[in-house]
Each structure stands twice: as structure tokens, then as C-alpha cells.
Amino acid sequence: MSQLTTQNENWFQRIFRILLSPYVLLALYTVHISFAISNHEVWRDEVDVWLFVRDVSSIQGFFDYLRNSGHPGLWHLVLLPFAKLGFPSVTLQVINGLFSFAAAFLFLRFCPIHSILKFLFLFGYYFAFEYSVIARNYMIAIMILFFIASIYKYRWERPVLYGFSILLLANTTFLATIIASGISLLFLVEIILDKKFSKEVILGLSLAAFGGILVMLQVIPKEESQFISMGEGVPTNPYTFVVASMFAFAPAIQNWLLGAFFSLFLLFCSFIYFLRTPRVFIFYIYSLFFLFIFYTFLYLKSYRHGGFVLLALLFAFWISFDYPKKQGSKEVYWKYFNLFFNVLVGVIFLYSVRFLYKNVNSDRKFHFSGSYLTAKFLKENHYDKPQTQILAFSADRVKTILFYLNHVKQVHFPNGDRFGSYRYWTKAEIPWEREESKFQPKAFELWATKDWDKSNILVILTLPVGKENKEKFELIYSPQFEDKFLTEEMFYIYKYKEK
């Protein structure tokens, strides 16, 4: 803004400009995520990686876990030194919060969209809760994606850095791998069309391609992996592209038909918008196609998965400013359409802000996971001690309790007859987790064969003890609240009755 324009501002315009300045927004965002993280109890999908890198004892075990879980290992490698060195478990949330801060800085400093759109996206559901407060491998992917967008205009001057960044992005989460492959495809197309065949450019492209090879080496599932049975080549939902689009663009719309119409209309408008930058359109249509293929044949369960449709749109929107727009005879109509599209993007960001408030407020009022209160009970009643032995039915759920304990590091899981702290992500575990009422008697039969000191044993279940074993156990803890988020992580704790 020129000095003359600044001097001609009235007080309202000046305040508005200051409030929407990058550093003010970054400060507000930092305050927000600090508050939100401090009120958030982690749940099983967050703690599994932390417990895994803390307790894994071999390189083979590390890669076996990755192949079964379906995620490449960059996030795991970031956490590994902190977990191995005994840092407190809250480090998991702190690290994710730092990635959130870095991503916000890159977005506010380098994204060329309007300040109002920046504000709405920054304080929308995905960026201010789902990926920043819930500590998984998504925010590290977003931070790297935003870094790539920030240096996009310099990709020919710094192709090795550009290619290495794509490599890192691909190795965060498989959804990010799809977007990284779209960026790599665009890179290849431009190299060919623009005849950019320097050694540095070829090296950058090679690094990006090597990132994809590394992902395949890590995530190709083993025979026992849960992902072998997922989908089984049959669409899990023929309307997944609609559902994923609604997750991304209309998370707060309650009416399904209205949400579907709005989301598909926005998809249609985005196709028209990016047709003016054909190279960006290649990236966008490729990324959406393979995201929808993934959702249809493998997995789509919640907002955190569908949010990558929004990220693909945002990245395409961001880099489109680095290309000259294809000129046409009806330029005035494109001008109005451009304004309309920006307003439409603002509307989806605004819906996301509304959805953010609902979730942050609920996370403040309710416990995100019942594991926190369960662990609090164990510590307050002096059960968190080295000699305590915990028998737990579900590896997937009870592991979260261990995240909050100081002395009990492992529990016994009947499925596999093993002591452990994290899930193996195998097909064999799925029936036990989904049908506790059916498999619970088998667990008690196994435990009955063990020569253990029953005075130091606790049994943690997600369902009450069945009637055939009820007389042998004393209930000492039961679920304490109606949890809005995860009613699955609510536990019953039993002690063996003294004879």
C-alpha cells in the first residue's frame, strides 16, 4: 500500500488493515491453538505413534509397523528422538503445535489471496482444530505443502530444494503422497514443455520421484495388514466423492442434499476457474481424481480425510497466482467470475469457522477421550506403579491410558498373548476390537491360564464383565461421563476378588 493511500485511510480502514496484518493474525492464531491444545485430551490415533516410537526396539519392527499402518514414516522419525530420550508425553502436542505455527507463518506471509480469506481459513475448522489441535501426521504435511507453495515461483532457480520438499511431503501421510505426486506430475510436464533439462532440475525431479519410491517401500502392506482386507477391490461407498467434498467444503451444513449440492457446485466452479491456468488444472484434476479413488476403494471415515480435498484446492488456488491467466475475448466475464469464485471460497471458509467454534467449545466442555479421566483415577488411587499389571482387552483403545501414566508402560493384550503399548494394525486385531462381547470370554480363558500375582492385577475393559465371570471380579471404576466425541474410549476397571 502506498504512503498516499495509507495517509488517506480513515480510522476504520486503518484498524481493519492492522487487525488483518499477518503478524497480528499469527499472534491471534498462536493464542488460539495454545488455548485449544491445553483443553484437548489426546485419543488413540494420536498416541499410537508416540508409544510406538518410544517402545519399538528394532529397525525391522519399525518398518513392519509402517507397512501395517499404511502411513510413511517422516512423522514417526520426528517424534522418535524425543520419545526415546524420555521427554514428557505432552511433547507430542507441543511439536504438532510448532508445525501449526510454522504453517500459519508461511500461509500468512506468502499466500497471495486476500487477507479476509486468509483470516477465514486460518480460523476455520481444519487449520485451527482438526490438524493443529489433534496431533497426528497431517499438520507436518500441511507445513511442507505450504513451504512448497511459498517457494513455487523459485522452483527453477532452486529445483533441488523444490524436489526435496516434494520428497518430504510424500513421506508424511499417504493422502499427502497423492498431492505430492500431483505436484511432481506438474513439475515433469513443465520440464518437458519448457525444455528445462538442466542437471539441477533433473536432480530435483529425481528427488521427487525417489520420494514416491520411498513411500511404496514403506506402505506396501504385508499379508497380515488390515489394509489387505480394506475395500477388497469393491467401492466402499459409490458416493464417496460427494461425501469427501462435503467434508471439505460444507462441514457445518446439516442438510445432506443442500451440502451435496453446494459442494458439487463449488467443485464445478473450481474446474472452470483453473481452466484459465491449464497447468494448474492438470495438478488439480489429477489430485482430486486419485484422492477420490483412495476414498472409494480404501478409506474415508471422517473430516480429517476429506480435508485434503480442501488442501488440494487451496494449493492450486495459491500457485495459480504465479501463472499468467489465459486471455479470452470475454475478459470482463472472467473478471466477474473471478470475484464470484473468491466469494465462494470465502463462503466455504466461513462455514468452516462456524464448525470450528462448535468443536473447540465442545472440546473445552467435554473430554475428547475417556482415557484421561481413567488414567487420573489410576494415579489418584496409587495404581500407577511398576508392580501393577494391567490386562486390557483392546490394544486400539486402552493404549491411550498408557500415554497419561508415569510408571505402567505396557499392558497385556489377549489377542496375540502379548505385552505391549501400541497397536500392531493387523487383520487379526480387527474382530477383537469390534466384537468385545464375543471375544471377551476367550480373553478371560487365556488370563486364567497364567501364573500371575492377582493382587496386583487390574482388568480394563470397554464393556462390563460378562455374567460368566462376574463373580470373580470387583468393579472399581466405570465410565464417569457422557462423552460427546469418543464414547468408545470409556472404560470399566476390575480387580480380582480376594478369596
N, C-alpha and C positions, 0 to 999 in steps of 0.2 A: 504494500500500500504506500502510495507516495506521501511525501510530507504535506503537500497541499490538501490531499484527501483526508489525511489524519486531522489536520487542523480544522477542516470543515465538518467534522463529526459532531453530532450533538451528544449529550451525556449518555443517552440510552444506547446509541450505537457504540460509543466507546466502552461502556460496561459490557455490552454484548460481545464485542471483539475480545476484550480481556478474558471474559469467562470461557470463551471458546478457544483461547490460545492453547497450543499444545502442552505447555508446561503446567498450566492450571488444570487442564483435563487429566494430565498424567498424575498430578498430585491428588486430585479427587478420586481417580481410579485406584491409586495406591491405598488411600484411606479405606475405600470401599472393600477391596479384596482382603485387606488386613482384618477388617471387621468380620467379613463373611467367613474367612478361613478360621478365625478364632471361635466362631459359633458352629463350626461344622465338625461332626464326628465322622471319621473315615469308615468306609464299609469294605466288604470283602474284595471287590475288584481293585481297590486302591492298595490295600495292604499286601496282597498276594505277592507282588513283585518285590516289595521291601523285605518280606520274610524270606522269600526265595533267595535273593542275593545275599542276605545275611547268613543263611544256613547252608547254601549249596556248597558242596565240598570237592567238586571236580569239574574240569572243563567239559568232560563228556556229559555230566549231569546238567551243566548249563545249557548246552545245545539240545539235549533231549527235551528239556523244558520248553525251549523256544519252539521246537518242531511240533510239540503237542499243543501249545497255547495258541499258535498261529500269529504271533507278533514277532517282528525282528527285534534285535536286542540293544539298540542305542540307549533307550531309557534305562534299561537294566544296568548297562555299563556306567551310566552317570550316577546311579544310586549305589552301585556296588562298593566303592571305597568308603563311603560314609557309613553304610550298614556294617561292613566288615570291621571298621575301626571303632565300632560301638557308639556312634552318635545316637542321641535320643531319637525315638521314632517320629517325633514331630518334624524332624529334618525332612522327611518326605514331603510334607506340606510346604515347608519353607522353600525347598528347591523349586517346586512347581509354582509357587508364588513369585519367585525371582524370574522364572521363564515368562510368567504372565506380565511382569513389569517390563521386561526386555521387549516382548512382542508389542506391548502397548506403546512403548517409546518409538519403535520402528514404524508402527502404523501412524502415529500422530505426527511424527517428524517427516516421513517420506511419502505417505499415501496422498495422491493429488486430488482426492474427492473433496467435496465441500465440508466445511467444519461442522455443520449441523449433522451431516451423515456420519462423520467421524464420532461425534458425541453419541448418536443413537446406537451405532454399532458397538462402541466401547462399553456402553452400559446396557447392552442387550443381554439376553439370557445366555447365549453361548460364550461370549467373551468374558462376561462378568460373573458367571456361575458354573456352567456345565464343564468348561475346560480349565477354568482358573481355580475354582474352589475344590472341585473334585479332582484329586491329584492322580492323574494317570498319564499315559504317554501321548496325549493329544496336544497339550499346550507346548511341549517341546517341538512338535511337528509344526504348529502354527507359528511359533517364533522363527523357525528356519524358513518356512514358507514366506513370511513377511520379509525376512532378510533377502531372500531371492528376489522378491518383488522390488525391494529397495535398491538392489544393485542391477536390476534388469537392464537399464539403459547403458550400463557399463559392461555388458556381457561380452562384447567383442574386444574391449580393452583388457578385461580380466577373465578370460574364459576358463582358466584353471580354477580360480576361486568359485566361479559360477557352477562349473561341473561338480566340484567337490561339495558344494552346498546342496545340489540335487542328490548326490550320493547320501548325504546325511539325512535329508528329508525322507528319502525312500526307506531308510532303516529305522524309522520311528514307530510307525504303525502301518498295517497293510493298506488301510484307506488312504494314507498319505503316499504310499507306494504308487497307487493308481494315479494320483495327481502328479507325482514326480515323473511318472512315465509319460504323462501328457506334456509336461514341460520339456522332457527330453525329446519327444517326437517333434515338437515345435522347433527346438534347437536344431535338430537334424534337417528338417525341411528348410530352415533359413540358411543353414550352411550350404545346402545344395543350390537353392535358388539364388543366393547372393555370392556363391563361389568363395566362401570363407574357408579356405583349406590350409591355413597356417598350422604349424606344429602345435602351437598353444591351443588353438581351437579344437584340433583333433584330440589333443590330450584331455581337454575339458569334456568333450563328448564321451571319450573313453571312460573317464571317471564316472560320469552319469550312468553309462551303461553298466559299469562294474558295480555300481550301487544296486542295480536291479539283480545282477548275478548273486551278490551277497545276500539279498533278501531271499531269493529262491533257495539258496543253500541252507538258510536258517528256518524257513517256514514250510518247506515241503514236508507234509505230515508223515509220521510213522504209522504203521498198521494199526496200532492201538490208540491213535489220536482220536479225540472226539470229533475232529473235523472230517475224518474219513466218512462218518455217517451223516454229517450235516448236509441237508439238501438231497443227497443221493441222486443228483442229476435232475431232480424234479423241482420246478419252481415252488418255493415255499409260500409265495403269495403272488398271483398273477398281476396284482395291482401295486407292487412294491414301488414302482416309480412314482405313483401318486402319493403313497404313504410317505416315502422319503422326502418328496417335495413339500408335503405338508409339515413334516418335522422341521424342515429347513426354513420355510417361508411363512408358515402360519401356525406356530406352536400355541398361540393363545386363542385361536378360533375354535369354539366348541362345536359348531355345526359342521358335520363332516362334509356335506355337499358344498357348503359355502367355502370351506377351507380347500377342498379339492379344486373347485372352480378357480379360486384366487391363485392357487399355486400353479396350476397348469397355464393360466393366463400369463402369469409372470414368466414362466418358462418360455412361452411363445414370444413374449415381448423381448426377452433376453436374446433369443435367437436372432430376431430382427435387428436388435441393437448391435450385436457383434458381427453381423454380416458386413458392416461398414469397415471392419478391420478383419479381413479374411483369415489372416494368420492367427489372430487371437481366437477366431471362431474354430479353427482346427483344434487348438488346445481344449476349448470349452466343450465342444460336442464329443470329442474323444473321452474326456474325463467323465462327463455325465454318463455316457454310454457304458463305460466299464464300471462306474460306481453302481449304476442300476443293475448291471449283470451280477455284481457281487451281492447286492441286496437281494436279488431274486433267487439266486441259486445257492447262496451261502448263509448270509446272516443280515437281518435287520430287526432290531428289537426296540430301540429307543432313540431319543433325540440325539444322543452323542454320536450315533452312527449317521443319521440323516443330516447332521450339521455339516458334513463335508460337502454336501451339495451347495450349501451357502458359501463355504470357503472357496469352492471352485468358481462360483460366480464372482465373489469379491476379488479373487486373484486376477481373473480375466478382466474385470472392470478396472482394476488398478493398472495393469500393464497396457491396457488399451490406450491410455493417455500417452504412451511412448510411440504410438504409431500415427501416421497421418491418416485421417479419415477418407475413405473412398468418396470422391465427389460425384454428385449426380445433378441432373437437370432440375430436380425439385429440392434444392438445398434448404429452402425455407421450411418445407415439411419435416425434413430431418432435424432441423433446429428445434421445432416444437416437439417432435418425438423424443429427442434427447432430454428436453426438460421434463417431459412426461415420465420417461424411464427413471430419471433421477428421483422424481417424486414417488414413483412406485417402489424403488429401492428404499427410500425413506420410510414408506409405509410398512414394509416388512421388518425393518429395523425397529420401528415404533412398536409393532406387535411383540417383538422380542423383548423390548424394555418392559412392557406390561407383564410378560411371562416371568421375567427376572424378578420383579417385585414379589410376585406370588411365591416363588420358590425360596428366595432369600428370607422372606418373612416366616415361611413355614419352617425353614431350617433353624431359624432363631428360636421359634416357639416349641418345636418338636425335636426329638432326637432322630438324626438321619439314620442311625443304626442302633439297634438294641445292645450291641456289643459293648458300648461304652459303659452303660449302667450295670451290665453284668460283670464287667471287669472291676468296676468300682465296688460292687458288692464283695467280690472275692478279695480285694485288697483291704477293705474296711474290716472284714471278718477274718483276716490273717490266713487266708488260704493261698495267697501268692507267696509261696516259699519253696525252696528247692526240693523238699521231700514230698510235696504234693504231686500226686499223679492223676492226671485228668484223662478220662475216657470220653471220647467225643464221637458222635455218630457221623456228622457231616464235615468232611475236610473243607468243603467250599465255604461253610458258614462260620464254624467255630473258630477257624483260624484268626478271624478278626479280633477275637477276645485276646489272643496272644499279643497282638500289637500293643495293647494297653498294659500288659503285665510286665513286671520287672524281673521276676525270678523264674517263673514257669515258662520255659522256652518251647516245649514240644508237648503234644498230646498224642494219645493212641487212637488211630483210626482203624476200625474193624475191616473196612474194605481194603484189602491188601495186607491186613495184620501188621501194621507198621506204626512207628512213632514218627511224627513229622510236624511241620508247621505250615506247609503250603500245599496247594493242590497239585496233582500230577497231570490234570487235564486229559484224562484218558476216557475212552468209551466205557470202561468198566465202572467208573465212578458215577456216571450219569444216573443209572437206575437207583442207586442208593440215595442219591441226593433228592430225587423226585418222588420216591416212594418209601419214605421212612417207616410208615405204618406196616408195610410189607416186610421190610428187611430188618426192622428193629429186633425181632426175636433172634435172628441169626447173629446179631451183634452180641446179645447177652449170652448166647450159647458159646460163642468164642471166648468172651471175657471170663466165663465160668471155668474154662479150662486152664486159666493162668494161675500161677502160684504167686499172687501179689499180696502185699500187706493191705488189707481192705480198710484199715483205719485211716490211711492217708489218700484214699481214692475218692474222687468226685466224678460223677457221670453227668455230662452235659448233653441234653437232647433238644431238638426243636419241636418235639411232640411229647406229651406226658407218657410216662412208662405204661406199657400195656398191662392189662389185668393179670396176665400170667406171671409177671414179675413184680407186681405192685407191692406184695407183702415183704419183699426183700429190701426195699429202699425207702428212705425218708426224704421227702421233698423239703429242700431248704431255700429254694428261690424259684419264683415263677415270673412270667412277664409282668412288668410294672406299669405299662402304659399302652395306649393305642398309638402306634407309630404311623405317621402319615406316609412316610417314604417306604420303609422296608420292613414290612411285617414279618418277613422271613427270618430276619436276624433277631429273633426273640426266643429266649432260652428257658429251659427248665433244668435246675441243678439238683442232683440227688446225692445222698450219702448212703453207703451200705448200713443197714440197721445192725446194731450190736446184738449179738446172741445172748 
